[in-house]
Amino acid sequence: MRPAKLEEAEVRRELAELPHWSLRSGKLHRELRFGDFVEAFGFMSSMALVSEALNHHPEWSNVYQRVVIELSTHDAGGITKLDLEWARRAERLIERAAVDKIA
């Protein structure tokens, strides 16, 4: 079953619990800065396992210590509960790491 696209008002309510995430161009957006490339890549490797478990994969990029994440569900044409769940799991991992939060 295809996940349902959430209304923008619902996404904004959910973002209250994800204060480091924002809504940009119809996607959940988060930027992170790690201590170095190994830490950044380690985070991405850990989240790759989460992505496989959820069968939900982010748009993200990495340049040295910086990771930029954008989440949306292409099949639904917008943000779904899967995107929010992925973001929550990322936040739990981020909380355990020494990460500079970039808005």
GICORCOR-V144930 format. One record per residue. N is the residue number from 1. RES is the residue in three letters. SS is DSSP state (H for helix, E for strand, C for the rest). PHI is phi in radians with two decimals (NA if undefined). PSI is psi in whole degrees, -180 to 180 (NA if undefined). Layout:
# GICORCOR-V144930
((N;RES;SS;PHI;PSI) (N;RES;SS;PHI;PSI))
This chain:
# GICORCOR-V144930
((1;MET;C;NA;135) (2;ARG;C;-1.34;134) (3;PRO;C;-1.16;149) (4;ALA;C;-1.54;138) (5;LYS;C;-1.16;135) (6;LEU;C;-1.53;149) (7;GLU;C;-1.22;150) (8;GLU;H;-1.00;-38) (9;ALA;H;-1.08;-40) (10;GLU;H;-1.18;-40) (11;VAL;H;-1.06;-45) (12;ARG;H;-1.12;-37) (13;ARG;H;-1.10;-43) (14;GLU;H;-1.14;-34) (15;LEU;H;-1.12;-20) (16;ALA;C;-1.06;-28) (17;GLU;C;-1.62;-2) (18;LEU;C;-2.25;69) (19;PRO;C;-1.12;-19) (20;HIS;C;-1.58;-2) (21;TRP;C;-1.75;151) (22;SER;E;-2.34;170) (23;LEU;E;-1.83;117) (24;ARG;E;-2.34;123) (25;SER;C;0.89;41) (26;GLY;C;1.33;15) (27;LYS;E;-2.28;153) (28;LEU;E;-1.30;135) (29;HIS;E;-2.26;139) (30;ARG;E;-2.65;137) (31;GLU;E;-2.11;140) (32;LEU;E;-2.29;150) (33;ARG;E;-2.24;121) (34;PHE;C;-1.73;176) (35;GLY;C;-1.16;-33) (36;ASP;C;-2.86;-178) (37;PHE;H;-1.10;-40) (38;VAL;H;-1.08;-42) (39;GLU;H;-1.13;-43) (40;ALA;H;-1.09;-46) (41;PHE;H;-1.21;-33) (42;GLY;H;-1.08;-43) (43;PHE;H;-1.04;-47) (44;MET;H;-1.09;-39) (45;SER;H;-1.12;-43) (46;SER;H;-1.09;-44) (47;MET;H;-1.26;-23) (48;ALA;H;-1.10;-38) (49;LEU;H;-1.16;-40) (50;VAL;H;-1.09;-43) (51;SER;H;-1.03;-43) (52;GLU;H;-1.15;-42) (53;ALA;H;-1.08;-39) (54;LEU;H;-1.47;-12) (55;ASN;C;0.93;47) (56;HIS;C;-2.57;121) (57;HIS;C;-2.10;135) (58;PRO;C;-1.45;164) (59;GLU;E;-1.64;121) (60;TRP;E;-2.63;161) (61;SER;E;-2.46;158) (62;ASN;E;-2.42;127) (63;VAL;E;-2.28;113) (64;TYR;C;0.87;-107) (65;GLN;C;-1.70;2) (66;ARG;E;-1.86;136) (67;VAL;E;-2.20;129) (68;VAL;E;-2.01;129) (69;ILE;E;-2.11;136) (70;GLU;E;-2.31;130) (71;LEU;E;-2.11;132) (72;SER;C;-2.82;162) (73;THR;E;-1.85;105) (74;HIS;C;-1.02;-41) (75;ASP;C;-1.07;-30) (76;ALA;C;-1.64;-12) (77;GLY;C;1.33;27) (78;GLY;E;2.94;-161) (79;ILE;C;-1.45;136) (80;THR;C;-2.21;178) (81;LYS;H;-1.06;-29) (82;LEU;H;-1.10;-40) (83;ASP;H;-1.11;-43) (84;LEU;H;-1.15;-40) (85;GLU;H;-1.12;-42) (86;TRP;H;-1.06;-45) (87;ALA;H;-1.10;-41) (88;ARG;H;-1.09;-43) (89;ARG;H;-1.17;-37) (90;ALA;H;-1.10;-43) (91;GLU;H;-1.08;-40) (92;ARG;H;-1.09;-40) (93;LEU;H;-1.21;-42) (94;ILE;H;-1.08;-40) (95;GLU;H;-1.04;-30) (96;ARG;H;-1.45;-12) (97;ALA;C;-1.88;158) (98;ALA;C;-1.51;93) (99;VAL;C;-2.16;133) (100;ASP;E;-1.36;127) (101;LYS;E;-1.55;126) (102;ILE;E;-1.94;130) (103;ALA;C;-1.23;NA))
